[in-house]
Amino acid sequence: MVETILKSVLYFVDDQGCSYIYLLLLSNAVTMKIHFLILLGFLLIVSFLFLPVYAEPIDIRATIETRNLLTNLREIAKKGIMFGHQDALAYGVNWKNKKGRSDVKSVVGDFPAVVGWDIGHLELGREQNLDSVSFKDMRRWIKKVYQSGGVNTISWHADNPISGGSSWETSPAVVSILPEGSHHHIYLAWLDRLAGFFLSLKGNRGEYIPVVFRPFHEQTGSWFWWGRGHCTKEQYIQLWQFTIDYLTVVKNVHNVLYAYSTDVFNSREEYLMFYPGDDYVDILGFDDYHSIKSIETLDVFVKRLNMLTSIASEKEKVAIFSETGLETIPDPNWWTGVLLNGLHKMEPKPGIAWVLVWRNAWPSHHYAPYPGHVSGDDFKAFYRDKKIFFLKDIPSLYSK
Ligand code: BMA
């Protein structure tokens, strides 16, 4: 291959119609220098064409591993789609906290390439998250995923800071935690805890482990206190920007990529309704549990994917399908018949870096199969698809 390229280059610069070697022998030193420079220039241009374009995180002080992660996500999205599962290593249907276990692994023999975690209740200083996963264990699993080259993505079902209710308790709260608000000091204490957690994620060399943080998600819906209807667009954006500025500038957190992730949307305008700006977002995603329910609405699903990837390529951001799934997966052919079918229909531009299905909590609330599940065989077919990447299919995403 290299030989062929060199040969073409040599003949390209040969304007005498005879072989380059012959010409070199005849040329004087000056001609040789010129030829050498032309050759060098040409090789430089060719090598630049084949180099990945390095993506710049919004945090200009992002660590090298964090930068590499963003670049590699961008490269992956050109080739295929990683499969992700929420809380994959922590528990599954009818088991909890078993070393090396994951429902996905029990079915296909490989781990998801992306693992989702939720830090809801970390803000309160609790030891366990809202789904009873201990933060100590979460830290350990995050390291495991990082060391195996996979991605950790973190959502935040934060409690309502005013009422003390859950994320789903929608008394107005955003305005009160902004810098001029009555509860701003509480929010600062929350962010201090989050920063402490992010900075506690370290690899064996003492390097910070990069994570993708996806705060204040599904804001195009109204079920969370930060959602549409419970704050203005300006307040949401101010909250987002303040959060990132505080974590990066004040707390010196530089191992985080930030994902803006809406719920379903039907237009570009709706998607960007709460968009905090290109300088505050690394990754664009959306959650959709609706259009993927059956083949009947596949066109809606594909349309949303295409809208997302268009916006992402225009803004030079990475796109992800941040949450989805069919609860209990009663359709035995859902994985290939609906999900994969839709993903294959996506327009061929840089696609999405991953698709993540929600957690396997209990028999009536799970989104990935487990041994003996009705959709198990179809999930194996989904796993075998060349465009779908599990952990063994990806290179480590933290080095060049
Ligand atoms: C929801 C459900 C809840 C859970 C929450 C945060 O979709 O799975 O049971 O507490 O996500 O993980």
Residues whose N, C-alpha, C, O or C-beta is under 5 A from the ligand:
A	BS01	BMA	D118 L130 D131 H157
